[in-house]
Amino acid sequence: MAYLSGTVIVKFADASGITLYKELGCVSNTALIAWVTENLISALEGRIHNITQQTFTVDTVDPAVVMAGNQAGANVLIYMRANRSGPFVTNPQGFNLQVPVFKAFTPEIMEILLGFKKDREEQLASSEYKTDKIRDTWEEN
């Protein structure tokens, strides 16, 4: 079961809900949410699984992972809007343009998700320095 929300992703990309679906060539906001739910969410959750090496469910997912995933989905929609490359937009001239790869998972989102990486090793700073002069109280001379 999906833990990301098509409604939230669309809201993150266009809080007004009145322009994004039109700019992507969709007939309604509900249709855009349905497209996001059917097509985009599985790809986002798959990418999150690859990054974190964990399979989350609705019951086990951390809210920070949900927020990061929803924001990454919104980034995809914002990119599609900016480049007029939505799934519903057709090219009337009959030629195709190659769309460059962009990062939906920004460095900030990656930092959040990498914090949930399953095989992550804890890092502890340590030193070989030893002394017998460590005291429990501060002494001033």
C-alpha positions as CSV (number, residue, x, y, z in Angstrom):
1,M,0.0,0.0,0.0
2,A,1.3,3.4,-0.9
3,Y,2.3,5.8,1.9
4,L,2.7,8.8,-0.3
5,S,-0.3,10.9,-1.3
6,G,-1.2,12.1,-4.8
7,T,-3.4,14.8,-3.3
8,V,-0.5,16.1,-1.1
9,I,2.0,16.0,-4.0
10,V,-0.3,18.1,-6.2
11,K,-1.0,20.5,-3.3
12,F,2.8,20.9,-2.7
13,A,3.3,21.7,-6.4
14,D,0.3,24.0,-6.7
15,A,-1.5,25.0,-3.5
16,S,-4.2,26.9,-5.4
17,G,-5.2,23.7,-7.3
18,I,-6.4,25.8,-10.2
19,T,-3.5,26.2,-12.6
20,L,-1.2,23.2,-12.5
21,Y,-3.6,20.7,-14.1
22,K,-4.4,23.1,-16.9
23,E,-0.7,23.8,-17.6
24,L,0.0,20.0,-17.8
25,G,-2.9,19.5,-20.2
26,C,-5.1,17.6,-17.8
27,V,-8.9,18.0,-17.8
28,S,-9.2,18.5,-14.0
29,N,-7.3,18.5,-10.8
30,T,-8.8,15.2,-9.8
31,A,-7.5,13.7,-13.1
32,L,-4.0,15.0,-12.3
33,I,-4.1,13.5,-8.8
34,A,-5.2,10.2,-10.3
35,W,-2.3,10.3,-12.7
36,V,0.2,11.1,-9.9
37,T,-1.3,8.3,-7.8
38,E,-1.2,5.7,-10.6
39,N,2.1,6.6,-12.1
40,L,4.4,8.8,-10.1
41,I,4.0,7.4,-6.5
42,S,5.2,3.9,-7.3
43,A,8.4,5.4,-8.9
44,L,9.0,7.7,-5.9
45,E,8.5,4.9,-3.4
46,G,10.8,2.7,-5.4
47,R,13.5,5.3,-5.4
48,I,13.0,5.8,-1.6
49,H,13.4,2.1,-1.2
50,N,16.7,2.1,-3.2
51,I,18.1,5.0,-1.2
52,T,17.1,3.8,2.3
53,Q,17.4,0.0,1.6
54,Q,14.0,-0.3,3.5
55,T,10.5,-1.2,2.4
56,F,8.1,1.1,4.3
57,T,4.4,0.5,4.8
58,V,1.7,3.0,5.9
59,D,2.2,1.7,9.5
60,T,6.1,1.7,9.5
61,V,7.0,4.8,7.6
62,D,8.5,7.8,9.4
63,P,6.7,11.1,8.8
64,A,10.0,12.6,7.6
65,V,10.2,10.0,4.8
66,V,6.6,10.8,3.8
67,M,7.4,14.5,3.7
68,A,10.6,14.0,1.7
69,G,8.8,11.7,-0.8
70,N,5.8,14.1,-1.3
71,Q,8.2,17.0,-1.8
72,A,10.2,15.0,-4.4
73,G,6.9,14.3,-6.2
74,A,6.0,17.9,-6.2
75,N,9.5,18.7,-7.6
76,V,8.7,16.4,-10.6
77,L,5.4,18.3,-11.2
78,I,7.0,21.7,-10.9
79,Y,9.7,20.6,-13.3
80,M,7.1,19.3,-15.8
81,R,5.3,22.6,-15.5
82,A,8.4,24.7,-16.0
83,N,9.4,22.7,-19.1
84,R,6.0,22.1,-20.5
85,S,6.8,18.4,-20.5
86,G,3.7,17.0,-18.8
87,P,2.3,13.6,-19.7
88,F,-0.8,15.2,-21.1
89,V,1.0,17.9,-23.2
90,T,1.3,16.9,-26.8
91,N,3.7,18.5,-29.3
92,P,1.6,19.8,-32.3
93,Q,4.6,20.1,-34.6
94,G,5.2,16.4,-34.5
95,F,8.8,16.3,-33.2
96,N,10.1,15.3,-29.8
97,L,12.6,17.1,-27.7
98,Q,14.9,15.3,-25.3
99,V,14.2,16.4,-21.7
100,P,17.3,16.7,-19.5
101,V,17.6,14.7,-16.3
102,F,16.9,16.7,-13.2
103,K,17.1,15.9,-9.5
104,A,13.7,15.5,-7.9
105,F,15.5,14.3,-4.9
106,T,17.4,17.4,-4.0
107,P,20.5,17.3,-1.7
108,E,18.3,18.2,1.3
109,I,15.8,15.4,0.5
110,M,18.6,13.0,0.0
111,E,20.1,13.9,3.4
112,I,16.8,13.2,5.1
113,L,16.4,9.8,3.4
114,L,20.0,8.7,3.9
115,G,19.4,9.2,7.6
116,F,17.0,6.2,7.3
117,K,19.4,4.0,5.4
118,K,19.2,0.5,6.9
119,D,22.9,-0.4,6.6
120,R,24.1,2.9,7.8
121,E,27.0,2.7,10.2
122,E,27.0,5.0,13.2
123,Q,30.0,7.3,13.2
124,L,31.7,8.0,16.5
125,A,34.6,10.2,17.0
126,S,37.2,8.7,19.2
127,S,40.9,9.2,20.1
128,E,43.7,7.0,21.4
129,Y,44.6,9.8,23.8
130,K,44.7,8.7,27.4
131,T,45.6,10.5,30.6
132,D,45.4,9.8,34.3
133,K,44.8,13.5,35.0
134,I,41.1,13.7,34.1
135,R,39.2,15.1,37.0
136,D,35.5,15.3,37.9
137,T,35.7,18.9,39.0
138,W,37.2,22.1,37.7
139,E,40.1,23.5,39.7
140,E,41.4,27.0,39.2
141,N,44.8,28.1,40.4
